[in-house]
């Protein structure tokens, strides 16, 4: 799988999802970051902690496989 951040940005560019949808999937699966922090991660403005990085990667992998 691509870097989760890059995979998410590709999905956003192709209009396959929205940042809100990505965040909702992430939060529903145990993510703890607020929407603004999640958005900052996607655009490289903030580095995630290890736990949230695992959750983000898993969610993006699931979404790219659908």
BELMOSUL-V30021 format. One record per backbone hydrogen bond with DSSP energy under -1.0 kcal/mol. NH is the residue of the N-H (numbers start at 1). CO is the residue of the C=O. Records with the same first field share a line. If there is no record, write none. Layout:
# BELMOSUL-V30021
NH = CO  CO
This chain:
# BELMOSUL-V30021
7 = 3
8 = 4
9 = 5
10 = 6
11 = 7
12 = 8
13 = 9
14 = 10
15 = 12
16 = 11
22 = 18
23 = 19
24 = 20
25 = 21
26 = 22
27 = 23
28 = 24
29 = 25
30 = 27
31 = 26
38 = 34
39 = 35
40 = 36
41 = 37
42 = 38
43 = 39
44 = 41
45 = 40
53 = 49
54 = 50
55 = 51
56 = 52
57 = 53
58 = 54
59 = 55
60 = 56
61 = 57
62 = 58
63 = 59
64 = 60
65 = 61
